[in-house]
Amino acid sequence: MTLKGLIKLTGILQAQPLTIIQWQILLVVAENPGETITDLVNDGKLICGTPSDIAVSVKRLGEGRHDRPGLGLLKKQQHEDDGRYFRLSLSPKGKKLVDKLKQQIKNVK
């Protein structure tokens, strides 16, 4: 990718109220639905922080906290074998946003 392309990509990403880490999480989950945070980190697919750091961003991308609503872009489903873990997938809103992003960056070089 050229410098001009990188600048254009940065502009596309900045048009949404998301951090680069949050974008990485959305894109990785889109490509790996049903995986847990730990699986994605251990497989080297998420490299933007520790599982604990990523969990904070996942909460923000999902349902949020009691004092701060989430963005509703991710869904979490409790892991059937271990209740401490959650399988991640995009919500319909998250899928729409990721599809829009992919369409915008398709021609960035």
Buried (B, 14 or more C-beta within 10 A) or exposed (E): EEEEEEEBBEEBBEEBEBEEBBBBBBBBBBEBEEBBBBBBBEEEBBEBBEBEBBBEBBBBBBBEEEEEEBBBBBBBEEBEEEEEBBBBBBBEEBBEBBEEBEEBBEEBE
